[in-house]
Amino acid sequence: MLNKYARGFFTGLFTPLAAWLLKRGVSPDAVTILGTLGVMVGGLVFYPLGQLFWGTLFITAFIFSDVIDGIMARQQERTGKWGGFLDSTLDRFADGALFAGVSIWFFTGGGNDAIGIAAIICLVLGMLVSYIRAKAESLGFTANVGIAERAERLVSLLVATGLVGLGLPEMLLFVVLAALCAASCVTILQRMRAVHRQAP
């Protein structure tokens, strides 16, 4: 849902930057890799240390690489499948780092096992959401539906984690994670239903 309404805005915002990077010989793959590494550092270094707010700011600085590399590829008129494969694969690393980092902190210094467990469940369900779409497309179906796609999951996690880092009650993060768990379950069912309707 956020992809549908926000991608046009961010495409316009980052198109000049994408063009500038291409002129300096930076490849879309390099942006994809650098962005993923930045997100992973934020998720697996800042978050486990309890730096929830600063970690979120750090991650936000890299999270938009997912938009920029796509703009760069289109400007280069790259039609190969490698870029899409790399992007999708590294997205899984980034997602895993974010939810794992939150979980590690709340299982250790954060002292809130409920949030730690909820983050792990979100991680597993999020991987399933992505897997179902990828598997469906590999079989010739489409499954680009659902109320909790990647953009929704990441924005919700980052906003809630950053706000808790600023001092808001931890219950906010738990509620958001619980809602993400429920929304991910609904999305899984929506995608399975969509594929079932297309299957002979």
C-alpha positions in Angstrom: 0.0 0.0 0.0 2.8 2.4 0.9 4.6 1.3 -2.2 1.7 2.4 -4.3 1.3 5.9 -2.9 4.8 6.8 -1.8 7.0 5.4 -4.6 6.1 8.2 -7.0 6.9 10.9 -4.4 10.3 9.4 -3.5 11.2 8.7 -7.1 10.8 12.4 -7.9 12.8 13.3 -4.8 15.7 11.0 -5.4 16.0 11.1 -9.2 18.5 14.0 -9.2 20.7 12.1 -6.7 20.5 8.9 -8.8 21.6 10.8 -11.9 24.4 12.5 -10.0 25.7 9.1 -8.7 25.6 7.6 -12.3 27.6 10.5 -13.6 30.3 9.7 -11.1 30.4 6.1 -12.1 28.5 4.6 -9.2 26.6 1.5 -10.2 23.1 0.5 -8.9 24.5 -2.7 -7.5 27.0 -0.7 -5.4 24.2 1.4 -4.0 22.2 -1.7 -3.2 25.1 -3.3 -1.3 26.1 -0.1 0.5 22.5 0.5 1.6 22.1 -3.0 2.9 25.3 -2.8 4.8 24.3 0.5 6.4 20.9 -0.9 7.5 22.6 -4.1 8.9 25.0 -2.0 10.9 22.2 0.0 12.3 20.2 -3.1 13.1 23.0 -5.3 14.5 25.2 -2.7 16.2 23.1 0.3 17.3 20.0 -1.6 18.3 21.6 -4.4 20.4 23.5 -1.6 22.3 20.2 0.0 23.1 20.7 3.0 20.8 17.2 2.8 19.4 16.8 6.4 18.4 20.2 7.0 16.9 20.1 3.5 15.3 16.8 4.5 13.6 18.3 7.7 12.3 21.4 5.8 11.0 19.2 3.2 9.3 16.9 5.9 7.8 20.0 7.4 6.1 20.5 4.1 4.2 17.0 2.7 3.8 16.2 4.8 0.7 19.0 3.0 -1.2 16.2 0.6 -2.2 14.5 3.4 -4.1 17.7 5.0 -5.5 19.1 1.8 -7.0 15.9 1.2 -8.8 15.9 4.7 -10.3 19.5 4.3 -11.4 18.7 1.0 -13.1 15.9 2.6 -15.0 18.0 5.5 -16.0 20.6 3.1 -17.4 17.8 1.1 -19.0 19.0 -2.0 -17.4 16.6 -4.9 -18.3 18.6 -7.8 -16.8 17.2 -9.8 -13.9 20.4 -9.7 -11.8 19.6 -6.4 -10.2 16.2 -7.5 -9.1 17.6 -10.7 -7.7 20.3 -9.0 -5.8 17.9 -6.4 -4.5 15.4 -9.0 -3.3 18.1 -11.1 -1.7 19.8 -8.3 0.2 16.3 -7.0 1.4 16.0 -10.2 3.3 19.4 -9.6 5.0 18.3 -6.0 5.9 14.9 -7.1 7.3 16.5 -9.8 9.3 19.0 -7.4 10.8 16.4 -4.9 11.9 14.0 -7.3 13.6 16.9 -9.4 15.0 18.6 -6.3 16.4 15.4 -5.2 18.2 14.9 -8.7 19.6 18.5 -9.0 20.8 18.2 -5.7 22.8 15.0 -6.5 24.5 16.1 -10.0 25.3 19.2 -8.6 27.0 19.7 -5.0 28.2 16.2 -4.0 27.3 14.7 -6.6 29.6 11.4 -7.0 27.8 11.0 -10.6 26.6 7.5 -9.9 25.2 8.9 -7.4 22.7 11.8 -9.7 21.9 9.4 -12.6 21.1 7.1 -10.3 19.1 10.1 -9.1 17.0 11.1 -12.7 16.2 7.6 -13.6 15.2 7.4 -10.5 12.9 10.7 -11.6 11.4 9.5 -15.1 10.5 6.1 -13.9 9.2 7.7 -11.2 7.2 10.0 -13.8 5.5 7.0 -15.9 4.7 5.2 -12.9 3.2 8.1 -12.3 0.9 8.6 -16.1 0.1 5.0 -16.6 -0.9 5.2 -13.8 -3.5 8.6 -15.0 -4.8 7.4 -18.6 -5.0 4.1 -17.6 -6.7 6.0 -15.5 -9.3 8.4 -18.4 -10.0 5.4 -20.5 -10.8 3.9 -17.9 -13.1 1.3 -16.5 -10.7 1.0 -13.0 -9.2 0.7 -12.4 -5.4 1.4 -8.7 -5.1 -1.4 -8.1 -2.6 -1.7 -7.7 1.1 -2.0 -5.1 3.8 1.5 -5.6 5.2 4.1 -5.5 2.5 7.7 -4.7 3.1 7.3 -0.9 3.2 4.6 -1.1 5.8 6.5 -3.4 8.0 9.7 -1.4 7.9 8.1 2.0 8.4 6.1 0.8 11.3 9.1 -0.8 13.0 11.4 2.1 12.5 8.9 4.8 13.6 7.9 2.8 16.8 11.5 1.9 17.7 12.7 5.5 17.2 9.9 6.9 19.4 10.6 4.4 22.1 14.3 5.4 21.9 13.1 9.0 22.5 11.4 7.9 25.7 7.9 6.8 24.8 6.6 3.7 26.6 7.8 0.4 25.4 4.2 -0.7 25.2 4.0 1.3 21.9 6.6 -0.9 20.3 4.9 -4.1 21.5 1.5 -2.9 20.2 3.0 -2.1 16.8 4.8 -5.4 16.6 1.7 -7.3 17.6 -0.3 -5.4 14.9 2.4 -6.3 12.4 2.1 -10.0 13.3 -1.6 -9.9 12.8 -1.3 -7.9 9.5 1.4 -10.3 8.2 -0.9 -13.3 8.9 -3.7 -11.6 7.0 -1.3 -10.8 4.1 -0.1 -14.4 4.0 -3.7 -15.6 3.7 -4.5 -12.9 1.1 -1.5 -14.0 -1.1 -2.3 -17.7 -0.7 -5.9 -17.0 -1.7 -4.8 -14.9 -4.7 -2.6 -17.8 -5.9 -5.3 -20.3 -5.3 -7.7 -18.3 -7.5 -5.2 -18.3 -10.3 -4.3 -22.0 -10.1 -5.9 -24.3 -12.6 
